[in-house]
Amino acid sequence: QVRFVESGGGLVQPGGSLRLSCVGSGFKFSNQDIGWYRQAPGKQHESVAWISPGGRVAIYADSVKGRATISRDNDRNTAHLQMDNLNVEDTAVYYCNERPPNNNWGQGTQITVSS
């Protein structure tokens, strides 16, 4: 069964940084585009960034471009999202999934940006 486990979220002040991690299992991780998504209260999932299987291509949403860095370690079936200069609009639950996403969403990890 396809499964994702996210971690690394927390409460940070505006301007702070967090590094999110995700472990995928139940599929051939190294063959898939992997994406980070977020969902704010009352909103649908929003794509934040995605990375190609080999890691050579990384695409970011305009809202995080220049502040986010996605990476992956296929030996560990792990993906990371480094978020810098966080602002209140980044407050959401963050998930990883394949791209396009399947229905096997993990529990996500909450980022709350507040002063």
N, C-alpha and C positions, 0 to 999 in steps of 0.2 A: 504494500500500500504506500502510495506517495505521501510523504510527510515532511513538514518544515517546522523547525524549532528556532524561533527568533529570541535574541537576548541583547542586552546592552542599553536599553532605554533608561530614562530617568527624568528627574526634574533639574532643569538648568536655567540659569539667568540668560536674558538676551545677550548675544555675543558669545555664548559658550559653545562647547563642542561635545559631541558624543560619537562613539564608534559602535555601530550595530553589527551583530553577527547573526548568521543563519546557517543551520545545518540541514541539508536535504537528504532524504533517504527514500528508498523504494523505487528509484528510477536511475537511469544512467546520467548522473549529474554532469559529467564532463561533456556530454553530447548536447546539452540544452542551453539556450539563452536563459539567463537568470535575471529576474527583475526585482527591484524593491518597489513597493507600493505603500501608500498610506491612506488612511481613512479618518477624516475628522468627523466629529459628532454631526449626525444628520446629513452626511455627504456620502457619495459613493467612493469606491476605491479609486485612487489617483496614481498613475504611474509616476515614479520619482526618477528612476534610472534603471538601465539594463546593461548587461555585459554579455558579449559573445562567448561561445564555449571556450575558445582559447584565450580570451581576455584581451584580444587586440582591439576590439571595438567596444566603446562605452558611450552610451547616449544618456543625456540628462534632460529632465524637464526644465523649461525656462525658469521656473520658480526656484530651482536649486542650483542652476548652472553657476559654476565658479565657487560654490560653497560645499559641494558634495563630491566625494570620490568613491566610486564603486570598484571593488576588486573581488577576486575569487582565488581559492586554493582547491583545485580539483582533486588533489591527493587526499584532502580532508573533507571533500564534499561541502565546502564552506564558502559562503559569500559574506562580504563585509560592505558596510556603507559608512564612510566617514562623513559626518556632518559638522561643518564649521560655521561660525558666525550665525548661530541659530536665532531665529526671531519668533515672535508669538504665532505667526501664521504657520510655523512648522509643527505646532502642537497637533498631534494625531497618534493613532496606533499605526505602527510600521510593520509591514509584512514582506516576506520574500515569497517568490513563487516562480514558476516557469514563465516564459514569455512566448505566446500569450498565456495568461494565467489559467490554471485549471481550477476545479472547485475544491481542491484540498488545501484550504487556507489553514495556516497554523494559528496559534493563539495571539501572535503578534507581540510587539513590545512598544510600550507607551513612551512617547517623548512629550514632555510638558515643558514649555518655555514660558517662564513667568518671573517677574521681578518681585 
